[in-house]
Amino acid sequence: MVKKWIFLGFFATGISFAHHGVATLSAVGLEGPGAPLETSSSATLPQDSWLFYLKLDHVKWKKYSFYRFPDQKDSYDFWMYGIGYGVKPWLSVYLFVPYYVKKALKSINNDPQQGQYSYTNFGFSDISLMAVLGFKYDRGFKLVPKNESLDDLMDWHFTVYGGMTIPTGNPNKYDRGRDPKGEFEPDMATGFGKPSFVFGFTSTKQSVSFPRITFVFDANYLKFLEHTYSFREDPDGSRKKYKFGDELRLNVALAYKLYTDLERRFRTDLLLETNFQYNQRDQENGAKLENSGGKILYGTVGTRLYYKNISTGLGVKIPLWKKLNEEGLQQGAEGKERYRLIFTFSTLF
């Protein structure tokens, strides 16, 4: 039997209009299964171990004529800081603290001929808490044991996970560049006013006949609640009520072990992923909104490097196919990215 030394790499899922995120885990050992960037694999932290995690998801949006879209999303930077703890070999818990930087280009006085100005909102977003329960199949289903051999790691492994966000961010920061009273867009906020909830399932299988390859599947559902913002709408002065659309994700990934040096405790993997996302429509004051929601299929290619107890990952994610509800009107919606650049760093201690 061998102790499970694992090197962790987490993912943060982008949300409708890429305006908020939730994180869960994946993990890998030097000789064990591979771990993707955007798809969660089926691994838990070793008992009594701690993990520090950092991720950047940099989003650059496609631009169109400002006569067609006087205001346009420019770029988003989603930073995610996290710490995890292995309560049991089969149970891990996590705390994530997001920091968002959201940039938009807006037409001066709502007139594209006068040019554009940049509006940026930034700050810490809603913290999230998560728990992951790991189990495996080996002549029956059982919880993940404390120690597993390399052969044991080739068994089917699974997790179920759940979590929630706590509304610690600021949902009520306004742009006053054109209106002293402020202009408000919920998808430019860094806090979202109400908790959200995520539930998911993963399965992971390292190939027995070709151990360099690992296959991963992940499914999760994200639920949002309606929030009443402090922003008062004209002409009656009522406060805006807004609910982001629930989201379903189905992810499939392949990790290919390119090179391993056990003496130096170094490994590098090639990562290929497809990420399907279904976004329900957002709702404002109880009514479903046009210009929101749809279906997107992303492709992600990347690499992950491991050295001792440190893991770093780098990848590019682009939309391969999309069917948005009002695609011609949804600049700044997921599926309308030029690209997403993903970087992760994690260390186990």
SEMIRO-148520 format. One line per 2 residues: number of its first residue (from 1); their letters; for each residue x, y, z of C-alpha. Coordinates in pm, 1 decimal, m for minus. Layout:
N
NUM) A) X:Y:Z; ...
# end
This chain:
349
1) MV) 0.0:0.0:0.0; 118.6:354.4:m70.9
3) KK) 23.9:677.8:95.4; m175.6:903.9:m135.7
5) WI) 52.6:1201.2:m198.7; m158.2:1419.0:m423.8
7) FL) m105.8:1749.3:m595.6; m423.9:1946.3:m625.4
9) GF) m566.4:2159.9:m902.4; m909.0:2315.1:m861.0
11) FA) m1151.1:2466.3:m1108.5; m1391.4:2767.8:m1079.1
13) TG) m1686.8:2753.8:m1295.3; m1789.5:3054.9:m1492.1
15) IS) m2151.9:3151.0:m1448.1; m2419.2:3309.0:m1668.5
17) FA) m2269.8:3620.1:m1830.2; m1952.9:3508.7:m1646.2
19) HH) m2050.0:3720.2:m1346.4; m1989.5:3482.6:m1058.1
21) GV) m1825.5:3149.7:m982.0; m1816.7:2841.0:m764.1
23) AT) m1521.0:2606.9:m710.3; m1480.6:2236.4:m641.4
25) LS) m1192.1:1996.5:m666.3; m979.4:1762.8:m865.7
27) AV) m650.5:1598.9:m773.1; m370.9:1379.0:m899.6
29) GL) m57.5:1196.6:m784.8; 269.0:1153.4:m972.9
31) EG) 169.7:799.2:m1070.4; m205.3:827.1:m1025.0
33) PG) m494.6:956.5:m1237.6; m476.1:1288.8:m1419.8
35) AP) m659.1:1605.5:m1316.8; m821.5:1846.2:m1567.7
37) LE) m852.4:2224.8:m1536.2; m1226.0:2289.8:m1579.7
39) TS) m1365.2:1945.2:m1497.5; m1370.3:1814.6:m1142.3
41) SS) m1218.5:1470.1:m1093.0; m1290.5:1223.2:m814.0
43) AT) m1030.5:1276.3:m544.8; m1028.6:1388.9:m184.3
45) LP) m756.8:1539.5:32.2; m546.5:1311.7:254.6
47) QD) m671.4:1307.5:611.3; m538.2:1595.6:827.0
49) SW) m376.1:1769.1:526.6; m427.2:2128.9:414.8
51) LF) m440.1:2270.3:65.2; m380.5:2627.3:m53.4
53) YL) m525.1:2712.9:m392.9; m515.9:3007.3:m636.5
55) KL) m685.3:3040.4:m974.5; m719.7:3312.0:m1238.1
57) DH) m985.0:3291.8:m1510.4; m922.6:3580.4:m1752.3
59) VK) m1209.7:3642.4:m1995.5; m1183.1:3859.0:m2306.1
61) WK) m1512.8:3938.4:m2480.5; m1580.4:3971.8:m2853.3
63) KY) m1644.3:4332.6:m2959.7; m1900.4:4457.5:m3209.3
65) SF) m1997.2:4792.5:m3358.2; m2075.2:5045.2:m3085.3
67) YR) m2370.1:5160.2:m3297.1; m2511.6:4810.0:m3248.7
69) FP) m2402.8:4778.3:m2885.3; m2341.6:5126.0:m2732.0
71) DQ) m2223.2:4953.9:m2411.5; m2009.3:4639.5:m2423.0
73) KD) m1834.3:4407.4:m2180.1; m1457.4:4422.8:m2229.1
75) SY) m1284.3:4179.6:m1990.5; m1339.1:3998.1:m1662.1
77) DF) m1073.9:3866.7:m1422.9; m1195.9:3606.1:m1175.6
79) WM) m943.5:3542.3:m897.6; m1018.9:3255.8:m661.5
81) YG) m833.3:3195.5:m333.2; m907.5:2876.5:m145.6
83) IG) m807.2:2653.3:140.7; m910.3:2293.0:194.5
85) YG) m882.9:2040.3:477.4; m900.0:1660.6:474.1
87) VK) m1140.7:1570.2:756.5; m1135.5:1200.8:662.5
89) PW) m981.1:1017.8:366.0; m1328.2:1026.6:211.5
91) LS) m1439.7:1374.2:325.9; m1285.6:1710.5:238.2
93) VY) m1410.7:2061.3:314.3; m1317.6:2389.6:146.4
95) LF) m1344.1:2765.4:184.0; m1313.1:2986.1:m127.2
97) VP) m1275.1:3364.7:m140.2; m1327.4:3514.9:m490.2
99) YY) m1201.1:3852.0:m608.6; m1348.0:3995.1:m930.6
101) VK) m1237.9:4268.0:m1171.0; m1503.3:4349.0:m1435.5
103) KA) m1442.5:4599.6:m1711.2; m1698.0:4744.3:m1956.3
105) LK) m1673.3:5004.4:m2233.5; m1962.6:5254.0:m2239.3
107) SI) m2056.4:5522.8:m2488.9; m2017.2:5877.8:m2359.9
109) NN) m2363.7:6029.8:m2305.4; m2505.2:5712.2:m2468.8
111) DP) m2377.0:5841.5:m2803.0; m2119.0:5617.6:m2981.0
113) QQ) m2005.4:5913.9:m3191.5; m1872.1:6083.4:m2877.3
115) GQ) m1647.1:5785.8:m2799.9; m1632.9:5545.4:m2509.0
117) YS) m1516.3:5544.9:m2150.2; m1408.5:5250.2:m1935.2
119) YT) m1604.2:5147.0:m1626.9; m1443.2:4894.5:m1390.7
121) NF) m1598.4:4731.9:m1085.2; m1373.9:4527.5:m858.3
123) GF) m1378.5:4373.6:m513.1; m1416.1:4056.7:m312.7
125) SD) m1721.1:3852.1:m406.4; m1934.0:3608.5:m204.5
127) IS) m1732.7:3346.1:m17.5; m1827.6:2983.8:m74.9
129) LM) m1820.8:2670.5:140.7; m1803.4:2320.9:m3.8
131) AV) m1786.9:1957.3:108.2; m1680.7:1659.3:m105.2
133) LG) m1759.4:1293.8:m26.5; m1541.8:1038.2:m206.5
135) FK) m1613.7:671.3:m274.5; m1499.4:399.6:m515.2
137) YD) m1607.0:70.8:m670.8; m1396.7:m237.4:m592.4
139) RG) m1618.8:m545.1:m575.3; m1883.5:m313.6:m436.4
141) FK) m1911.7:54.1:m344.4; m1704.3:173.3:m47.2
143) LV) m1571.2:496.9:98.3; m1223.6:598.9:m11.5
145) PK) m970.0:432.1:223.0; m672.5:603.7:384.1
147) NE) m418.5:422.2:166.4; m444.1:287.6:m187.1
149) SL) m195.3:104.8:m408.7; m130.5:217.5:m765.0
151) DD) m358.1:m66.4:m879.4; m630.6:56.5:m642.6
153) LM) m608.1:403.3:m796.1; m713.8:249.4:m1129.3
155) DW) m1051.4:149.9:m985.5; m1357.0:362.1:m1063.6
157) HF) m1361.3:658.1:m824.2; m1656.5:890.3:m760.1
159) TV) m1750.1:1195.9:m558.9; m2068.0:1373.3:m467.3
161) YG) m2028.2:1735.1:m361.4; m2235.5:2025.7:m246.9
163) GM) m2182.5:2380.1:m138.7; m2321.6:2727.2:m100.9
165) TI) m2215.5:3088.5:m124.5; m2260.9:3341.4:154.1
167) PT) m2351.1:3698.1:40.8; m2041.4:3879.4:167.8
169) GN) m1971.5:4081.1:m150.1; m2115.9:4418.8:m246.4
171) PN) m2418.6:4385.4:m478.8; m2497.7:4758.7:m496.9
173) KY) m2207.5:4946.6:m656.7; m2321.8:5177.9:m937.3
175) DR) m2158.0:5341.1:m1238.7; m2199.0:5720.6:m1209.1
177) GR) m2008.4:5809.8:m1525.6; m2322.1:5920.0:m1713.5
179) DP) m2575.7:5965.0:m1436.1; m2499.9:6113.4:m1090.1
181) KG) m2772.9:5889.1:m944.7; m2594.3:5584.6:m1081.0
183) EF) m2658.6:5315.9:m1341.4; m2692.1:4957.6:m1221.5
185) EP) m2627.4:4624.6:m1394.4; m2656.0:4306.7:m1181.6
187) DM) m2403.6:4118.4:m1396.4; m2138.5:4383.7:m1323.6
189) AT) m2177.1:4344.5:m946.8; m1918.4:4165.0:m732.7
191) GF) m2171.4:4047.1:m475.2; m2507.3:3889.9:m542.8
193) GK) m2716.6:3954.1:m235.6; m2848.2:3602.4:m171.1
195) PS) m2691.4:3257.4:m126.8; m2652.5:3022.4:m421.6
197) FV) m2626.9:2643.4:m406.3; m2434.8:2384.2:m608.7
199) FG) m2470.3:2004.6:m620.4; m2257.4:1772.9:m830.2
201) FT) m2128.6:1425.3:m913.6; m1799.0:1308.1:m1064.0
203) ST) m1652.9:981.2:m1190.9; m1289.6:912.7:m1278.0
205) KQ) m1121.0:612.9:m1441.1; m755.1:562.3:m1516.6
207) SV) m708.1:320.7:m1804.6; m569.8:m17.9:m1697.7
209) SF) m441.5:m111.7:m2045.1; m290.1:234.1:m2104.1
211) PR) m226.0:399.6:m1763.7; m109.7:727.7:m1917.5
213) IT) m474.1:813.9:m1991.3; m741.2:919.2:m1741.3
215) FV) m1107.4:979.0:m1830.0; m1317.4:1216.3:m1614.7
217) FD) m1688.2:1303.2:m1608.4; m1848.5:1578.8:m1400.0
219) AN) m2209.8:1698.9:m1374.7; m2333.2:1982.4:m1154.8
221) YL) m2635.1:2206.7:m1104.5; m2620.5:2564.2:m974.6
223) KF) m2927.0:2722.3:m812.4; m2978.4:3098.0:m756.1
225) LE) m3227.5:3292.6:m546.0; m3398.5:3622.2:m622.3
227) HT) m3248.3:3929.6:m458.7; m3401.3:4274.1:m407.4
229) YS) m3134.1:4535.2:m480.6; m3119.2:4879.5:m324.3
231) FR) m3127.4:5036.4:m671.3; m3462.8:5209.6:m728.7
233) ED) m3608.4:5198.2:m1076.0; m3790.7:5486.0:m1242.7
235) PD) m4057.3:5602.5:m1266.6; m4224.5:5455.1:m957.1
237) GS) m3909.5:5425.9:m744.3; m3953.0:5052.0:m680.8
239) RK) m3646.1:4847.6:m595.8; m3505.9:4614.3:m861.2
241) KY) m3559.2:4240.6:m806.6; m3329.3:4011.9:m1000.9
243) KF) m3264.2:3636.9:m1022.1; m2979.8:3485.2:m1221.9
245) GD) m3078.4:3180.6:m1426.0; m3001.4:2835.7:m1284.6
247) EL) m2725.4:2646.4:m1463.3; m2651.3:2285.6:m1558.9
249) RL) m2301.6:2171.1:m1657.8; m2183.5:1844.1:m1811.6
251) NV) m1805.5:1807.8:m1849.0; m1591.1:1534.9:m2003.4
253) AL) m1211.1:1538.4:m1991.4; m905.9:1338.5:m2089.4
255) AY) m571.1:1374.6:m1914.8; m264.0:1228.5:m2086.2
257) KL) 56.3:1179.2:m1887.8; 334.5:1320.9:m2106.1
259) YT) 636.5:1283.9:m1880.0; 717.1:1168.0:m1526.0
261) DL) 1047.2:1180.9:m1334.3; 988.4:1003.1:m1003.4
263) ER) 1339.3:1077.1:m875.6; 1288.1:1451.0:m912.6
265) RF) 916.9:1424.1:m830.1; 815.2:1599.3:m1150.6
267) RT) 527.4:1530.7:m1390.2; 358.2:1704.1:m1682.4
269) DL) 18.2:1624.1:m1840.1; m170.3:1722.2:m2154.2
271) LL) m535.4:1810.6:m2086.5; m830.0:1805.2:m2329.7
273) ET) m1184.1:1889.7:m2217.1; m1533.0:1956.4:m2348.4
275) NF) m1763.0:2158.8:m2122.7; m2136.2:2181.5:m2195.7
277) QY) m2337.9:2451.0:m2018.8; m2712.7:2521.4:m2016.1
279) NQ) m2810.1:2858.6:m1870.4; m3173.1:2931.6:m1790.6
281) RD) m3302.7:3283.0:m1849.3; m3237.3:3550.4:m1589.7
283) QE) m3545.8:3705.3:m1429.8; m3618.1:4067.7:m1345.4
285) NG) m3911.9:4155.1:m1120.1; m4042.5:3800.8:m1169.1
287) AK) m4039.2:3810.2:m1551.4; m3799.9:3609.6:m1767.4
289) LE) m3558.2:3833.2:m1954.4; m3479.6:3837.2:m2322.0
291) NS) m3111.6:3860.8:m2412.6; m3020.1:3593.3:m2158.2
293) GG) m2964.1:3220.6:m2135.9; m2880.8:2949.0:m2384.3
295) KI) m2660.4:2648.1:m2450.0; m2283.6:2651.5:m2500.8
297) LY) m2020.6:2386.7:m2571.9; m1665.8:2486.7:m2481.3
299) GT) m1336.1:2322.0:m2562.6; m1037.9:2347.0:m2328.9
301) VG) m677.3:2253.7:m2402.2; m407.0:2288.2:m2141.2
303) TR) m125.1:2139.5:m1941.8; m54.2:2069.5:m1577.7
305) LY) 290.0:2059.0:m1416.0; 370.1:1893.2:m1082.7
307) YK) 679.0:1940.4:m872.7; 696.2:1788.9:m524.7
309) NI) 386.2:1922.5:m343.4; 315.5:2201.5:m594.7
311) ST) 89.0:2194.0:m899.7; 39.8:2458.5:m1168.1
313) GL) m201.0:2446.8:m1461.3; m242.6:2660.1:m1771.8
315) GV) m506.4:2637.4:m2043.1; m719.5:2815.2:m2301.4
317) KI) m1098.4:2770.6:m2319.5; m1300.8:2877.0:m2624.7
319) PL) m1664.2:2832.6:m2733.9; m1693.8:2558.3:m2998.0
321) WK) m2072.1:2579.1:m3044.6; m2351.7:2789.2:m2901.8
323) KL) m2725.9:2834.3:m2924.8; m2808.9:3142.7:m2722.2
325) NE) m3170.9:3247.9:m2682.3; m3120.0:3584.9:m2853.5
327) EG) m2765.6:3541.1:m2980.4; m2757.2:3858.7:m3186.9
329) LQ) m2836.1:4067.5:m2876.9; m2616.8:3895.9:m2616.3
331) QG) m2277.3:4065.3:m2629.5; m2102.2:3981.8:m2303.1
333) AE) m2295.7:3656.5:m2256.6; m2118.3:3326.5:m2208.4
335) GK) m2055.4:3181.8:m2551.3; m1949.8:3525.5:m2679.7
337) ER) m1593.8:3512.3:m2541.7; m1291.3:3554.1:m2764.4
339) YR) m1113.4:3325.6:m2518.4; m1073.7:3240.7:m2151.5
341) LI) m718.3:3205.1:m2019.3; m695.6:2982.2:m1711.8
343) FT) m408.9:2960.5:m1461.8; m401.4:2760.8:m1137.5
345) FS) m152.1:2714.9:m854.6; m190.6:2485.1:m554.7
347) TL) 20.7:2333.3:m282.0; m43.3:2063.0:m23.0
349) F) 90.5:2084.8:331.0
# end
